[in-house]
């Protein structure tokens, strides 16, 4: 590429970043059907790039139209990634950051800051490093037999690493695993992962970039595949070619064991593999109820935090913070249990705290999605520009949801979509008990009107229905401390005299459940310390 084209490429990449930021800032006032723009796709996929620019040119928001017009000036095709721009971008970013620091403010709408953002995302070249760690091990390809990753060294995932059929990977407490762009850890459905950290020595999966430069999508994430039932019979996990049998999941064993994740953090994951096809922080396909998921945090993922594709796996003491899309997502007939779950959204990104499906192609497919969740705290951003719902239940999902706190969601609390989902209520397969709705949208509403062409559920009236549900309470103010909305140092503990301490629903019976959790939300009101202490972290970069 000659010097002139290289200069155009730099300017186009900068213009595309500014367009992405403009769309994000005005996602409710601008283009209604584009809530998220995946920047990797803007760079890699010429058709996707043209589609986003053409839609943005029609926006009623001047800032969006201007950003799109700037991007349209450059008639460059093909993949815009790479090309030796990294040093130029870093230099521009340093200069702009120094200037902004002196002025005591931050500016995104300048070319220097835009390219600094690109450098931080690692989308224009990769400078992998080892963060000063003396004992290092690079990992790629396949793992066979029984392998142990010890805490006295660091591990770098260079690409997709597969724990093959019959293999077991054990990760010791305190171990750090770093992911490069395009990497992921995939445990095949006859493999096993044993990752048992402790409260003081959690296992951390994170970006290989240094602290301060890490962003969503720096690497792929963790994928666990198993032989438990899914309502498509079997499936192939997203991001792995249909011809590769290592991506298969699903079977008939409800007790299928995908392994153990305990005191584990997964950070800055969700790398995009193709247009609109990202990995999640933690993906589970067909994992059974012998799988152990306890004390797991997924932080700052580009796509969903945790997604279940069928199976019967259970989860307990779970935190998903600042997911780029949905915090907890399920479909294909997930029938697990969950207790003590915190899902926190930020103003910059995030769609639903919970997005739930049975099956897109057949809303009545069996086994039907129907998890049982108790003691859950859903925290929205309370930002008026954010397009966020607490729960979107659709495509025929069932479920039993009790002892929830839902606070600060700008659109609405719970949206039931599709007639097959509404019908689950009459069938006794979708139920709610002891919900505390707090801090509604700017209009003071907990639900949106769905009259006329907005009707997506056959006339089902959420507001009227929840007035009939046992132990539903409404509060115009948050029942959580203000720090619950703090994205860097949150505290989700309600005060001791909070309504969260009152009128809770009975905990389901069984060995899995902590039946002493007689409160709403994930954290016992008034506790000075709680189960999130010591092992969670909420870094910005």
Phi and psi in degrees as a GROMACS rama.xvg file:
@    title "Ramachandran Plot"
@    xaxis  label "Phi"
@    yaxis  label "Psi"
@TYPE xy
-74.2966  172.756  UNK-2
-61.595  -37.6633  UNK-3
-64.4513  -45.7008  UNK-4
-66.1271  -36.7796  UNK-5
-62.7891  -39.5894  UNK-6
-65.5094  -42.154  UNK-7
-62.2152  -39.2248  UNK-8
-63.1067  -44.0767  UNK-9
-58.321  -44.8568  UNK-10
-68.139  -37.2527  UNK-11
-66.9988  -44.2444  UNK-12
-59.5421  -42.2181  UNK-13
-62.6569  -43.1929  UNK-14
-63.7227  -37.7045  UNK-15
-67.151  -37.5588  UNK-16
-62.8263  -44.3606  UNK-17
-64.2869  -36.0186  UNK-18
-63.8112  -45.1172  UNK-19
-58.2742  -44.7154  UNK-20
-65.6756  -38.3388  UNK-21
-64.1472  -42.7041  UNK-22
-63.6466  -39.6456  UNK-23
-65.8346  -40.9434  UNK-24
-66.9058  -27.214  UNK-25
-123.971  35.2626  UNK-26
-64.9444  -24.397  UNK-27
-88.876  -28.9383  UNK-28
-95.2154  -11.6858  UNK-29
-100.746  -115.085  UNK-30
-88.227  111.461  UNK-31
-62.8601  -32.8399  UNK-32
-97.367  10.452  UNK-33
-126.97  87.1398  UNK-34
-86.3061  -27.513  UNK-35
-132.698  134.291  UNK-36
-115.684  121.213  UNK-37
-88.8071  112.103  UNK-38
-68.1848  -35.8557  UNK-39
-54.7912  -42.2489  UNK-40
-67.7219  -36.3112  UNK-41
-57.9273  -38.0244  UNK-42
-78.783  -40.7234  UNK-43
-87.2425  -34.961  UNK-44
-109.041  107.548  UNK-45
-62.3768  -40.8728  UNK-46
-67.1122  -41.4798  UNK-47
-61.4411  -42.3066  UNK-48
-59.613  -46.5914  UNK-49
-63.9523  -39.6508  UNK-50
-63.428  -46.0432  UNK-51
-65.1747  -42.9374  UNK-52
-63.8198  -43.6326  UNK-53
-64.1576  -39.0305  UNK-54
-67.6952  -40.3272  UNK-55
-66.1098  -30.8171  UNK-56
-64.6126  -20.4793  UNK-57
-96.6459  3.89589  UNK-58
-66.0478  146.185  UNK-59
-75.4721  -7.34991  UNK-60
-94.6237  121.694  UNK-61
-61.2957  -40.509  UNK-62
-60.1871  -39.3736  UNK-63
-68.5124  -44.6714  UNK-64
-61.0338  -41.8266  UNK-65
-65.6959  -41.6782  UNK-66
-64.3997  -40.0102  UNK-67
-65.5269  -40.3195  UNK-68
-63.519  -39.2641  UNK-69
-61.9476  -41.8349  UNK-70
-68.4924  -33.5343  UNK-71
-71.0973  -18.6059  UNK-72
-63.3825  -25.6314  UNK-73
-100.86  113.315  UNK-74
-92.1704  67.1607  UNK-75
-111.965  138.254  UNK-76
-112.97  172.199  UNK-77
81.4995  -162.603  UNK-78
-83.2615  127.236  UNK-79
-98.08  0.0770332  UNK-80
-73.7188  156.826  UNK-81
72.3308  -156.808  UNK-82
92.0161  16.6509  UNK-83
75.7649  26.5389  UNK-84
-89.0541  -6.96971  UNK-85
-59.7349  -48.0631  UNK-86
-65.9543  -39.2565  UNK-87
-60.9133  -43.0704  UNK-88
-66.3175  -44.6915  UNK-89
-62.7899  -41.8856  UNK-90
-62.7733  -44.8017  UNK-91
-62.6858  -40.3323  UNK-92
-65.6171  -40.8769  UNK-93
-62.8549  -44.126  UNK-94
-61.569  -44.7478  UNK-95
-68.1355  -40.8517  UNK-96
-62.9444  -40.9146  UNK-97
-63.0469  -42.1928  UNK-98
-65.3094  -42.9502  UNK-99
-64.5761  -38.5286  UNK-100
-62.3488  -40.8549  UNK-101
-64.9344  -34.0002  UNK-102
-83.3138  -9.04826  UNK-103
73.2869  28.5385  UNK-104
-152.058  166.089  UNK-105
-114.086  139.542  UNK-106
-128.693  130.169  UNK-107
-104.642  -20.4766  UNK-108
-91.7817  45.1575  UNK-109
-135.975  155.403  UNK-110
-62.9183  -40.1042  UNK-111
-61.0157  -45.375  UNK-112
-68.8363  -33.5499  UNK-113
-63.5391  -46.0129  UNK-114
-71.3309  -27.1353  UNK-115
-62.4595  -40.0829  UNK-116
-61.2319  -38.5899  UNK-117
-64.4329  -41.1974  UNK-118
-62.7238  -42.3836  UNK-119
-62.6698  -32.3239  UNK-120
-78.1055  -11.5868  UNK-121
69.1978  30.4738  UNK-122
-98.6343  -0.400728  UNK-123
-129.357  50.4752  UNK-124
120.792  151.248  UNK-125
-125.553  125.785  UNK-126
-115.396  81.5398  UNK-127
-71.2488  139.756  UNK-128
-145.416  177.562  UNK-129
-119.443  16.8699  UNK-130
54.5198  28.7855  UNK-131
74.8263  14.354  UNK-132
-85.5553  130.623  UNK-133
-74.9172  -44.1112  UNK-134
-102.672  116.621  UNK-135
-131.176  152.302  UNK-136
-145.173  122.804  UNK-137
-86.9758  141.085  UNK-138
-129.683  133.469  UNK-139
-152.297  165.165  UNK-140
74.4465  -135.45  UNK-141
-110.316  150.355  UNK-142
-113.502  126.669  UNK-143
-121.208  160.034  UNK-144
69.4346  -147.518  UNK-145
-114.053  112.765  UNK-146
-113.441  143.249  UNK-147
-119.836  127.271  UNK-148
-101.211  118.263  UNK-149
-97.5977  157.751  UNK-150
-76.3316  -6.38027  UNK-151
-87.1818  7.88085  UNK-152
-147.31  164.261  UNK-153
-104.368  149.67  UNK-154
-121.816  133.05  UNK-155
-112.334  118.288  UNK-156
-79.99  112.698  UNK-157
-86.3326  -25.1732  UNK-158
-155.039  -160.684  UNK-159
-71.6562  121.395  UNK-160
-106.982  125.645  UNK-161
-107.382  125.369  UNK-162
-84.1943  104.899  UNK-163
-75.6328  169.262  UNK-164
-53.2186  128.598  UNK-165
84.4005  -7.16424  UNK-166
-91.1272  154.145  UNK-167
-129.152  128.609  UNK-168
-110.104  120.061  UNK-169
-106.821  128.975  UNK-170
-116.212  123.687  UNK-171
-75.9473  154.587  UNK-172
-55.7987  138.898  UNK-173
85.5817  -0.961131  UNK-174
-75.6318  142.08  UNK-175
-112.223  131.482  UNK-176
-118.722  123.376  UNK-177
-104.931  139.362  UNK-178
-112.292  132.516  UNK-179
-89.4885  164.652  UNK-180
-57.1338  128.495  UNK-181
90.1354  -0.20126  UNK-182
-94.0839  160.844  UNK-183
-165.735  158.665  UNK-184
-108.622  115.898  UNK-185
-115.632  118.382  UNK-186
-99.0702  111.833  UNK-187
-68.3662  166.638  UNK-188
-71.4309  -6.86256  UNK-189
-118.134  16.1988  UNK-190
-100.494  179.785  UNK-191
-149.042  137.749  UNK-192
-119.394  123.777  UNK-193
-114.949  98.8352  UNK-194
-119.059  93.4378  UNK-195
-113.278  96.8302  UNK-196
-86.9181  -171.967  UNK-197
-131.392  171.903  UNK-198
-60.5175  -36.1746  UNK-199
-95.1663  -16.5384  UNK-200
-133.011  71.5515  UNK-201
-69.7788  156.934  UNK-202
-87.1682  132.843  UNK-203
-123.021  123.229  UNK-204
-101.887  122.763  UNK-205
-149.125  178.527  UNK-206
-72.7168  149.374  UNK-207
-76.1137  -12.8985  UNK-208
-69.3034  155.727  UNK-209
-69.4539  155.434  UNK-210
-57.0758  136.721  UNK-211
101.633  -18.0761  UNK-212
-119.736  -2.28675  UNK-213
-75.9775  141.932  UNK-214
-143.29  168.496  UNK-215
-53.8052  142.62  UNK-216
78.6324  15.2606  UNK-217
-66.7432  -26.2894  UNK-218
-151.306  -176.425  UNK-219
-81.2557  -70.1207  UNK-220
144.365  -167.833  UNK-221
-112.057  131.258  UNK-222
-123.935  126.02  UNK-223
-117.738  126.482  UNK-224
-121.461  141.698  UNK-225
-146.336  -170.254  UNK-226
-109.966  20.165  UNK-227
-81.6737  162.608  UNK-228
-65.6567  142.448  UNK-229
-131.798  153.674  UNK-230
-83.2652  8.48847  UNK-231
-106.268  9.06977  UNK-232
82.3047  -56.2455  UNK-233
-151.623  173.509  UNK-234
-157.118  170.426  UNK-235
-123.453  123.147  UNK-236
-68.371  146.097  UNK-237
-59.0148  141.356  UNK-238
92.693  -8.05928  UNK-239
-118.207  131.057  UNK-240
-55.0309  143.131  UNK-241
-56.4643  -27.7769  UNK-242
-82.0557  -5.59956  UNK-243
-98.2134  109.928  UNK-244
-64.8858  -13.3335  UNK-245
-72.6548  -11.1769  UNK-246
-93.58  2.81603  UNK-247
-78.9396  149.666  UNK-248
-150.844  163.065  UNK-249
105.297  145.961  UNK-250
-178.034  -147.59  UNK-251
-120.251  4.521  UNK-252
-97.2414  100.882  UNK-253
-65.7688  -18.8012  UNK-254
-99.1297  12.3703  UNK-255
-51.8903  134.799  UNK-256
-106.611  113.089  UNK-257
-91.1522  -6.28291  UNK-258
120.796  -158.159  UNK-259
-132.917  130.141  UNK-260
-120.938  115.31  UNK-261
-141.101  127.495  UNK-262
50.6793  65.5283  UNK-263
-129.599  135.791  UNK-264
-113.745  138.352  UNK-265
-124.628  116.22  UNK-266
-122.462  146.196  UNK-267
56.2702  36.8388  UNK-268
-98.0373  -169.608  UNK-269
96.7305  28.8241  UNK-270
-56.3638  141.681  UNK-271
-84.9694  126.813  UNK-272
-93.7479  -28.6574  UNK-273
-161.377  178.071  UNK-274
-55.4875  123.263  UNK-275
59.2209  29.6904  UNK-276
-136.108  83.1774  UNK-277
-103.072  155.273  UNK-278
-79.577  157.06  UNK-279
-92.5548  167.774  UNK-280
-58.8466  -50.2799  UNK-281
-132.353  121.666  UNK-282
-117.121  132.059  UNK-283
-126.534  118.282  UNK-284
-115.058  111.904  UNK-285
63.921  34.2065  UNK-286
-86.133  138.384  UNK-287
-94.5555  -178.178  UNK-288
-80.1869  1.80923  UNK-289
-84.616  -10.2632  UNK-290
-69.1738  137.745  UNK-291
-110.623  118.763  UNK-292
-126.989  97.0996  UNK-293
-138.745  136.194  UNK-294
55.3872  65.5692  UNK-295
-124.025  131.154  UNK-296
-118.747  133.081  UNK-297
-116.956  120.009  UNK-298
-125.416  133.458  UNK-299
56.7168  49.9158  UNK-300
-85.4971  154.51  UNK-301
-75.2938  -35.0262  UNK-302
-112.48  -133.217  UNK-303
-72.7547  155.211  UNK-304
-74.1287  -64.6982  UNK-305
-126.652  132.105  UNK-306
-130.942  131.222  UNK-307
-103.533  128.474  UNK-308
-107.113  90.33  UNK-309
65.8588  -164.48  UNK-310
87.9294  -177.092  UNK-311
-130.96  17.8203  UNK-312
-64.683  145.348  UNK-313
-106.929  160.344  UNK-314
-144.012  147.215  UNK-315
-149.848  139.788  UNK-316
57.9429  68.0551  UNK-317
-120.656  138.04  UNK-318
-127.558  127.519  UNK-319
-121.712  117.769  UNK-320
-120.468  128.364  UNK-321
58.7649  45.4587  UNK-322
-64.7189  144.011  UNK-323
-70.9425  -26.8563  UNK-324
-123.972  -115.062  UNK-325
-89.1534  146.428  UNK-326
-76.488  -48.7885  UNK-327
-129.544  125.724  UNK-328
-132.919  140.828  UNK-329
-146.915  153.719  UNK-330
-162.036  -172.736  UNK-331
58.4186  26.8957  UNK-332
88.9852  35.6992  UNK-333
-67.3608  129.232  UNK-334
-129.148  39.5744  UNK-335
-88.3338  -175.513  UNK-336
-121.332  152.814  UNK-337
-150.214  138.731  UNK-338
-142.801  144.592  UNK-339
61.8047  77.2136  UNK-340
-128.315  128.614  UNK-341
-117.201  125.071  UNK-342
-123.483  115.582  UNK-343
-118.713  127.852  UNK-344
-102.512  157.013  UNK-345
-113.457  166.924  UNK-346
-71.5541  -25.2289  UNK-347
-78.4916  -35.5874  UNK-348
-145.729  175.288  UNK-349
107.312  134.365  UNK-350
-107.507  -98.9819  UNK-351
-92.4441  143.137  UNK-352
-65.3794  -44.1618  UNK-353
-126.912  126.078  UNK-354
-120.408  121.398  UNK-355
-127.312  129.721  UNK-356
-128.837  157.763  UNK-357
-91.7084  -72.3031  UNK-358
-155.751  129.49  UNK-359
-61.2749  -43.3027  UNK-360
-75.6396  -22.5581  UNK-361
-152.606  99.9443  UNK-362
-63.6167  -18.4619  UNK-363
-107.866  18.2475  UNK-364
-60.8833  150.417  UNK-365
-121.293  142.907  UNK-366
-68.9136  144.892  UNK-367
-84.8477  140.816  UNK-368
-57.0602  131.019  UNK-369
-166.176  59.9198  UNK-370
-69.2542  159.84  UNK-371
-113.274  118.118  UNK-372
-124.397  132.223  UNK-373
-137.22  150.444  UNK-374
60.0386  70.4796  UNK-375
-126.384  135.805  UNK-376
-117.672  120.342  UNK-377
-112.339  119.186  UNK-378
-118.246  112.029  UNK-379
-81.8935  179.739  UNK-380
-84.1259  -17.1883  UNK-381
59.7707  17.9128  UNK-382
-92.861  123.404  UNK-383
-61.509  -25.4932  UNK-384
-83.8294  -8.58399  UNK-385
-84.5696  133.273  UNK-386
-92.6831  80.7055  UNK-387
-130.156  135.256  UNK-388
-117.558  152.666  UNK-389
-70.9488  -51.0128  UNK-390
-139.455  127.48  UNK-391
-115.517  111.185  UNK-392
-109.431  120.417  UNK-393
-150.664  175.962  UNK-394
52.9272  35.5446  UNK-395
85.8614  12.1158  UNK-396
-67.6893  147.24  UNK-397
-106.645  -168.669  UNK-398
154.111  159.068  UNK-399
-123.844  112.939  UNK-400
-122.669  118.62  UNK-401
-142.209  152.025  UNK-402
60.5691  51.7796  UNK-403
-101.828  144.961  UNK-404
-110.728  127.102  UNK-405
-125.984  116.283  UNK-406
-141.247  131.686  UNK-407
81.4802  36.1948  UNK-408
-101.867  122.201  UNK-409
-66.8481  -29.1098  UNK-410
-90.0341  -64.7592  UNK-411
-167.881  171.971  UNK-412
-82.2377  -66.2914  UNK-413
-127.794  127.25  UNK-414
-117.338  115.769  UNK-415
-96.4357  121.738  UNK-416
-117.569  148.896  UNK-417
76.5382  140.541  UNK-418
-63.8302  -32.2487  UNK-419
-65.0684  -30.7955  UNK-420
-74.7438  -47.289  UNK-421
-57.9619  -35.4125  UNK-422
-66.3003  -21.7632  UNK-423
-66.4673  -27.2302  UNK-424
-65.5689  -48.6972  UNK-425
-63.4381  -30.7344  UNK-426
-81.2631  -4.14151  UNK-427
76.4434  17.1717  UNK-428
-104.944  -1.42884  UNK-429
-137.941  114.978  UNK-430
-142.673  158.384  UNK-431
-138.863  148.714  UNK-432
-158.213  133.086  UNK-433
59.5777  70.8186  UNK-434
-110.777  140.039  UNK-435
-118.898  104.819  UNK-436
-90.8868  127.398  UNK-437
-140.002  158.739  UNK-438
51.0215  68.0903  UNK-439
-72.304  -174.676  UNK-440
-70.1394  179.044  UNK-441
-60.7002  -26.6876  UNK-442
-83.0073  -1.43834  UNK-443
76.3926  18.7762  UNK-444
-104.336  146.31  UNK-445
-100.291  -16.1308  UNK-446
-137.546  152.719  UNK-447
-98.9375  147.509  UNK-448
-68.7177  138.944  UNK-449
-124.264  37.6795  UNK-450
-74.0379  154.141  UNK-451
64.864  -132.493  UNK-452
-73.3874  -3.4861  UNK-453
-87.8813  -3.3463  UNK-454
-70.6806  115.095  UNK-455
-120.189  13.4661  UNK-456
-143.664  26.0291  UNK-457
69.7186  29.5255  UNK-458
88.1955  8.09926  UNK-459
-65.071  131.484  UNK-460
-106.181  101.629  UNK-461
-61.0177  -46.4006  UNK-462
-58.5876  -44.2344  UNK-463
-67.3747  -41.0627  UNK-464
-62.368  -46.2171  UNK-465
-71.454  -14.4163  UNK-466
-71.2045  -16.3124  UNK-467
-97.8989  -6.99664  UNK-468
-81.8251  142.206  UNK-469
-62.7757  138.388  UNK-470
56.2409  41.515  UNK-471
-96.9498  127.516  UNK-472
-124.092  153.218  UNK-473
-125.755  137.163  UNK-474
-133.661  127.338  UNK-475
-69.6689  -15.6706  UNK-476
-119.01  161.637  UNK-477
-64.9133  140.001  UNK-478
-93.8922  0.689162  UNK-479
-100.731  159.542  UNK-480
-63.4906  154.198  UNK-481
-57.4584  -29.1361  UNK-482
-67.9611  -11.0003  UNK-483
-62.7384  -25.1325  UNK-484
-89.958  -4.05904  UNK-485
-75.1466  119.026  UNK-486
-82.7029  -11.1185  UNK-487
-103.729  -29.7645  UNK-488
-146.137  66.8377  UNK-489
-79.354  154.928  UNK-490
-134.692  120.559  UNK-491
-103.419  17.1452  UNK-492
-86.5839  115.236  UNK-493
-67.6713  154.495  UNK-494
-61.0481  157.992  UNK-495
-62.1123  -30.8885  UNK-496
-94.4149  16.0405  UNK-497
-70.1915  152.276  UNK-498
-57.8489  -18.6097  UNK-499
-62.5216  -22.0645  UNK-500
-86.0145  0.405223  UNK-501
-118.852  149.934  UNK-502
56.92  44.4735  UNK-503
-81.8007  157.204  UNK-504
-82.4149  154.705  UNK-505
-59.4756  141.578  UNK-506
-74.7758  140.186  UNK-507
-56.3569  154.596  UNK-508
-86.1622  149.703  UNK-509
136.605  162.421  UNK-510
-62.8217  -30.9895  UNK-511
-64.4452  -35.276  UNK-512
-86.6439  143.059  UNK-513
-88.4968  99.2376  UNK-514
-76.3478  -4.6088  UNK-515
-86.2449  0.653244  UNK-516
-82.4472  70.7334  UNK-517
-89.3103  57.0726  UNK-518
-153.007  164.26  UNK-519
-93.4969  146.293  UNK-520
91.7895  177.199  UNK-521
-88.4166  -14.186  UNK-522
-127.61  133.565  UNK-523
-63.3416  126.978  UNK-524
-57.7278  137.319  UNK-525
83.9029  -5.22328  UNK-526
-67.5825  134.846  UNK-527
-75.3838  -34.9724  UNK-528
-124.63  157.601  UNK-529
-146.4  -178.347  UNK-530
-70.4246  -9.56734  UNK-531
-83.8072  -12.4778  UNK-532
-70.436  137.138  UNK-533
95.4213  -34.1816  UNK-534
-116.841  -15.4736  UNK-535
-88.6432  160.83  UNK-536
-152.95  150.462  UNK-537
-132.645  52.9493  UNK-538
-68.7544  147.435  UNK-539
-73.3624  -41.4786  UNK-540
